[in-house]
């Protein structure tokens, strides 16, 4: 019987170990940012602040009549 080629398996194990060690040391994010810049996928970090909307439209309004002929209303 032929021996299986385990090169891809060992490559994945090595990559997982590298990612785990870099994450434990706190250098994973910086390394990924540099890699993304190198291949052109980097996007700036979103620094926008959350703003409260000027108004709120409730999803259900009591003044709108309910259509009692619909099949959904019959199940309720």
Secondary structure, 3 states (H helix, E strand, C coil): CCCCCCHHHHHHHHHHHHHHHHHHHCCHHHHHHHHHHHHCCCCCCCCCCCCCCCCCCCCCCCCCCCCCCCHHHHHC
